[in-house]
Amino acid sequence: MLRRISLVAFIVLSVTCLADELAVGQKAPAFSLTNAVDDKMVKFVPADGRLKVVVFTCNQCPYAKAFEPRLVALGSEYQKRGVVFYAVDSNDDQQYSIESFENMKSRATEKGYPYPYLKDANSKVALAYGARVTPHVFVVDGTGVVRYRGYVDDSAKPEQRTHTGLSDALDSLLANSDVKVAATKAFGCSIKWKS
């Protein structure tokens, strides 16, 4: 009986983890998560009239670390233009202590994050967005609609970039234009789901 329940739980978890990414044109889910930087609750309100970036990231992934300076620079640059960034760590901190709230706080402080670093303790926000890897980016317009989804850039190595996905999307939206490449394939480490 226990084996049967375990098998059912595994199947449910596997299906849940493979939920589709939010498609461009879909409404983004709202969420409230605690900011590791200052311990305050941060509410993400999709239709708040502002252009927003939700990026799923973490402390341990080599890809997340490689893109971190780029995201910090983009966060600082676009904040001046009214864009709000939210970094979300959905990794299970019980299995991976490097993803703990205290380690998130240390990393955000050390790296100078110009945006909140939020703990998705039960991985429900990542599941709601269909995020699969770190980093995984979603750009949400002021009406709450996803306008870009995918990678930060097409290479973690700046000298090898040929498409700057996130900044291209933001520049287009800030110019009231359509995003030419609105969906790309995010790449990185798989999210370590809360079990």
C-alpha positions in Angstrom: 0.0 0.0 0.0 2.8 2.4 0.9 4.6 1.7 -2.4 1.4 2.5 -4.3 0.9 5.8 -2.4 4.6 6.7 -3.1 4.1 5.9 -6.8 1.0 8.1 -7.0 2.8 10.9 -5.2 5.8 10.6 -7.6 3.5 10.7 -10.6 1.6 13.8 -9.3 4.8 15.5 -8.4 6.3 14.7 -11.9 3.2 16.1 -13.7 3.2 19.2 -11.5 6.8 19.8 -12.1 6.3 19.6 -15.8 3.5 22.2 -15.9 3.6 24.4 -19.0 5.4 27.7 -18.9 3.1 30.7 -18.9 2.6 31.6 -22.5 3.2 35.1 -23.9 -0.3 36.7 -23.7 -1.4 35.0 -20.5 -2.1 36.8 -17.3 0.7 36.5 -14.7 -0.2 35.1 -11.3 0.0 37.4 -8.2 2.1 36.4 -5.3 3.3 37.6 -1.9 6.8 36.4 -0.7 9.3 37.4 1.9 12.3 39.5 0.8 15.5 37.9 2.2 17.2 41.4 2.1 14.9 43.1 4.7 12.5 40.3 5.9 9.5 42.3 4.6 6.6 40.8 2.6 6.6 41.9 -1.0 3.4 41.7 -3.0 3.6 41.2 -6.8 0.5 42.8 -8.3 0.4 41.9 -12.0 -1.9 44.7 -13.2 -0.3 47.6 -11.2 0.4 49.7 -14.3 4.2 49.1 -14.2 6.5 47.0 -16.4 7.9 44.2 -14.3 10.5 41.4 -14.6 10.1 38.2 -12.6 13.3 36.1 -12.7 13.6 32.7 -11.1 17.1 32.3 -9.8 19.1 30.7 -6.9 22.4 30.7 -5.0 23.9 27.5 -6.3 23.4 27.2 -10.1 26.5 28.1 -12.2 24.2 29.6 -14.9 22.4 31.7 -12.3 25.8 32.9 -11.0 27.0 33.6 -14.5 24.0 35.7 -15.3 23.9 37.4 -11.9 26.2 40.4 -12.8 24.1 41.0 -16.0 20.8 40.9 -14.0 22.2 43.3 -11.3 23.2 45.7 -14.1 19.9 45.4 -15.9 18.0 45.8 -12.7 19.9 49.0 -11.9 19.6 50.4 -15.4 15.9 49.7 -16.0 14.9 50.7 -12.5 15.7 54.2 -13.6 13.2 53.8 -16.4 10.4 52.6 -14.1 10.8 48.8 -14.5 10.5 46.7 -11.3 12.5 43.5 -10.9 11.7 40.6 -8.6 14.2 37.8 -8.1 12.6 34.6 -6.8 14.4 31.5 -5.3 12.1 28.5 -5.4 14.7 25.9 -4.6 14.1 23.6 -1.6 16.3 24.9 1.2 15.7 21.8 3.3 17.6 19.6 0.9 20.0 22.4 -0.3 21.0 24.5 2.6 22.8 27.0 0.3 19.3 28.1 -0.7 18.4 29.1 2.9 16.9 32.5 3.7 20.1 33.5 5.5 22.3 32.5 2.5 19.9 34.4 0.2 20.3 37.5 2.3 24.1 37.2 2.3 24.2 36.8 -1.5 21.9 39.7 -2.2 23.9 41.9 0.1 27.3 40.8 -1.2 26.3 41.2 -4.9 24.3 44.4 -4.4 21.0 43.3 -5.7 19.0 46.4 -6.6 15.7 44.4 -6.3 14.1 42.1 -3.8 15.3 38.5 -3.5 12.2 36.5 -2.6 11.9 33.1 -1.1 9.3 30.8 -2.7 9.5 28.4 0.2 7.0 25.8 -1.2 7.9 26.3 -4.9 4.3 27.2 -5.6 5.1 30.5 -7.4 7.6 28.6 -9.7 4.9 26.1 -10.4 2.3 28.8 -11.2 4.6 30.3 -13.7 5.8 27.0 -15.1 9.4 28.0 -14.4 11.8 25.1 -14.9 15.3 26.4 -14.7 17.5 29.1 -13.1 17.5 31.7 -14.5 14.0 31.8 -16.1 12.6 35.2 -17.0 9.0 36.5 -17.3 8.3 40.1 -18.4 4.9 41.3 -17.3 3.3 44.5 -18.6 1.2 47.0 -16.6 -2.0 45.1 -17.4 -0.6 41.9 -15.9 0.1 40.1 -19.3 3.3 38.2 -20.0 5.0 39.9 -22.9 8.3 38.0 -22.9 9.3 34.6 -21.5 12.6 32.8 -21.6 16.3 33.5 -21.2 18.2 36.6 -20.1 20.5 36.3 -23.1 21.3 33.5 -25.5 24.8 32.9 -23.8 26.0 33.2 -20.2 29.3 34.5 -21.7 28.9 38.1 -22.7 31.4 37.8 -25.6 29.3 35.0 -27.1 25.9 36.7 -26.9 24.0 37.1 -30.2 20.6 37.9 -28.7 19.9 39.9 -25.6 16.5 38.6 -24.9 15.5 40.4 -21.7 16.9 43.9 -22.6 15.5 43.6 -26.2 12.1 42.9 -24.7 12.2 45.7 -22.2 13.5 48.2 -24.8 10.6 47.3 -27.2 8.0 47.6 -24.5 9.3 50.9 -23.2 9.1 52.2 -26.8 5.5 51.0 -27.0 6.5 48.4 -29.6 5.8 44.7 -29.9 8.6 42.3 -28.7 10.1 40.8 -31.9 11.2 37.6 -30.1 8.7 37.2 -27.3 9.5 33.6 -26.3 12.9 31.9 -26.0 14.0 28.7 -24.4 15.3 29.4 -20.9 18.4 27.4 -20.0 20.2 26.7 -16.7 19.9 24.3 -13.7 16.6 22.7 -13.0 14.6 24.1 -10.1 15.1 22.0 -7.0 11.4 21.5 -6.1 10.2 21.5 -2.6 9.0 18.0 -1.9 
